Amino acid sequence: MITGTTKLLGVIGHPVEHSLSPLMHNAALNKLGLNYIYLPFPIEPQNLAQALDGFAAIGVVGFNATIPHKQAIIPLLSEIEPIAQAVGAVNTVVRKNDRWIGTNTDVEGFIAPLQLLDRDWSQITAVVLGNGGAARAVVAGCTQLGCASVHVVGRNLQKLVEFRDSWKDSPLVVNLQVHQWDTLPKIIDRANLLINTTPIGMYPQIENSPLEPELFAHLPKGAIVYDLIYVPSPTKFLQYAQTTNLIAIDGLEMLVQQGAAALKIWLQRETVPVDVMRQTLQQQLYQK
């Protein structure tokens, strides 16, 4: 029940109508019995600074930022946490002492399901498909896990070089190499951890995979195949991995865990009902 004392959280983006964050956050807030509500705020890029002023004026506690605001919001904030500086993107903002503070919980969300696996990460070679914004969080996550090396594969050589060079001033020490897509067959046999950060295979192009089915046989035994896509579940990419008896992880857990990490920051709590958040999304996505 919304009252005169209900506190505001939300997500900004453009568009933002498709966001699943309100579903999982409001389910968690309801479970906790807290007088908060989490709303989607469609903010056009040219209105971003004005929106932050408005949020401050009405006492918004915090918010998530999604496309196209993850990078654009950085110069408008009072403080950026080191992990967000390393990734070059902010997805979570909190109001503290009349200041906006930005961080990035995508990295924590990405590594959460991997940390449940029994692996010596210092012996793991990660191969990342794609070199966009999502790949930045993945590279940072692989580095935090302690992976021996990270290989990023993309189609545009200039963008790959720019991606590699952008880490030189990062507070993270990244052992990073970049490769063009046509060289993927030469490095696939090293990939103990293979991550798809591209939109290939996302609904409605559900019959597509970023990796040809025959290449999965070249992955090391026991390799982990991780797709950041969560609709459909499983993607063709993960179906091929399962057929080859590899460990398959989809993007739903990353979505849940990055949201849980943000909620802990806003509420200043050590625990939140992650199970409720996960079940709410599973019901919305897969049980219609």
N, C-alpha and C positions, 0 to 999 in steps of 0.2 A: 504494500500500500504506500503510495507516494504522499508525503506530508510536507509541511513547510520546512521541516528540518532534513529532508532527504538530501544526501550528498551525491554529487555528480561525478561520474567517470564516463569515458567514451573512447571512440576511435574516429580519427580524422582521415579522410581519403577522398579521392575523386576519380572514379565513382567509389562509393562505399556501401551501396545498398546490398551488395552480395555478401558482405562480411558475416562470418559466423561467430565473430567475437562476442556480440551482444548475447547470443544464445548461451554460450558456455559461461560467460562472466555473470550474467544475471542468475543462472542456475546455481552457481557457487555462492553468490551473495545471498540468495534466498535460503540456501542450506545453512549458511552461517547466521541467518537471522539478523542481518545488518541492514540499516536504513540507508542503502545506497541503490543507485540505478546506473546502468551502463548503456549509453546511447550511441548510435551512429551519427556522425556529423559530416555531411557532405560539404567539404571546403574546397573551393576552386583555388588553384595555385596563386592567383593574384590577391587572394583574400587571406592568405596564411597569417601574415603579421597581425592583421586586424582581428582574426579569430583568436589568436593568443591573448591579445589585449582584452577581448571580450570574455574569454575563459577566466582570466585573472579577476576581472570585475565581478563575475558572478560566483567566484569561489570554487571552480572546478578543481577537484583533488588531483586528478591525473588523467592521462589519456594515452592511447596507442596511436602511432602514426604509420600509415601504409602508403602505397603508391598514390600520388607522386611526391609525397612529402618527406620521405625518409632522409634524403640528403638536404633538401631545401630548408628544412627546419633548423639545421645545425647552427647557422650564424644568428638565429633569433633567440637562442637559449643562453642562459647565464652560465651554465656549466655543462660540460660533456664528460661522462665517465670514460676512463681509459679504454674499455672494451669497445665502446661506440666510436672512439677516435680510431682505434685499430681497424675496425670494420669499415669506417667511413659512412656509417648510417645510424640513425636513431629510430627505434621503433617504440620506445616507452619513455614517457615524460611524466615527472612528478613535481608538484608545487611544494617547495620547502622554503620557509622564511621569506616569502614574497619573491621567490626566484624560481624559474623553470629549470629543472635539471634533467638532462637527457641521458639515456643509456640504451643498451641493446640486449634484449633477452632472446633474440633468435639463436645466438650461439649456444646459450644454455639449453634452449629447446632442442637444438640439433643434436647435442652430445648426450642428452638425457637417456635415450634408449640404448645408445652405444655403451654407456657406463654400466649397464646391467649385464653386459657380456664379459665373459672371462677371457681377456686378451692382454698380451704384453704389447701395449701400443707402441713401444719403442722399436718393435720389429715389424710394424705395419706400414705398408706403402699405400697411400690413398690416391685414387685417380678420380678427379672431379670433372664431370661432363658439363660444359658451359662456363662462361666467364662473365656473367651478369652480376646483379646485386646480390642474389641469393648465394652465389658462389663465394662471395666475400665472407659471409657468415660461416660457410662451410670450411673455408680455408682457416679462418680463425679458430673454429672448433677443433679441426684436426690438429692444429698447432697446440691448443690447450691440452688435448688428449696426450700429446707427446709422440705423434706419428713420426716415423723416421724421415719420410719425405712426402710431399704433396705435388701431384702432377695435374695441371689444369689443361683441359683439352677444349679448343674452340675452333671456329671456322675462319675468323678474321685475324690475320697475323698482327696487324697494327694494334688491334684491340687487346690481343693477348700480351703483346710487349708492354702496352700501357698498364694492363692489369698487373703484370709482374713487377714493373717499376714502381707502381703505386705503393708497394709494401716496403720499399727501401727505408722510408722514414717512420715505419710503424713501430710502436712499442713492443710488438710481438716479433720474436726472431723466427722467421718463416723460411723453412727449407723448401723453396718453391721452384718448380720448373714448368714451362708452358710448352704445349705441343699443338700443332694443327691437326685437324680431325682425321686427315688421311693417314696419319702416323699411328693412330690408335691401335691397330692390330699389332704393332711392334712393342707396345708397352702393356697391353692388356694382361699378359701373363704375370705381371708384377703386382696387380691390383688386389691386395688383400681386402681393401675397402673401396667399393665403386659407388659413387654418388651421382645421381642425375639431378642437376639443378635447372635443366632446360624445361620448357613447357611441352616437349614432345611426348605424346601419349595422354595428355590431359583431355578431359571431356571438352568438345565432342569428338576429337580425333583419337578415339580410344583404341583403334587398331594399330597405331603407330608405336614404335619403340626407338629410342636414340641409339640403340645398339642392336646389330643384326643378331638373330638367334644363334647362329653358328659360333659367334665369338664368346658366348658364355662358357663353352666347353674349355676355353683356354684360361679361364680364371683359376687361381690356386684353389686347392681343396679347402673347404671351410670358409671361403670368402664371404664377406658381407656385402649385399647389394641393397642400396638405400635410395629410394625415390622420394623426393620432396613433394611429389604430387600425391593427393589423397582422394581424388575422384577421377576415374573409378578406382576401386580397391578390389583386387590388385590391378595395377596397370599391366600392359603387355610386357614391359620391362621386368616387372617383378614376377610375372607368370613364367617368363623364360628362366629367371633365376631359380624359381621353385622347381621347375622341371629338371634343372641341373643339380638339384639337391644343395643349393646354396642358401644362406641365411638371408631372408627378405624382410625389409623394414619399409613401411610407407610413411607419408608425411603427416599423418594424423597426429601421431605422438609428438612431433615437433611443434605442431600448432597448439596442442594442449599444454605442453610444458612451457613454451614461451609465454603463453597466457597466464599460467599459474605463477611463473616467476614475476611477471608484471603485477599481478594481484597482490603478491607478498610485499612488493615495494610500496604500493599505494596504501595498503591496509596496515603496514608495519607488523606483519605477522610472519612467523616462521613456517606455518603450515596453512594450506588451503585445501578444500575438498577436490583434489585432482580427479578422483574417480567419478564424481558427479559431472565434472566438466567433460571428461572423456565420454561417458555414457550419453550425455545430452547430444554431443556431436554425432556419435555413432547412430543414435536413433534418428537424427535429422538426415544424415547422409545415406545410410545403408538399409534402413528398415521401413522405408515408405511403401 
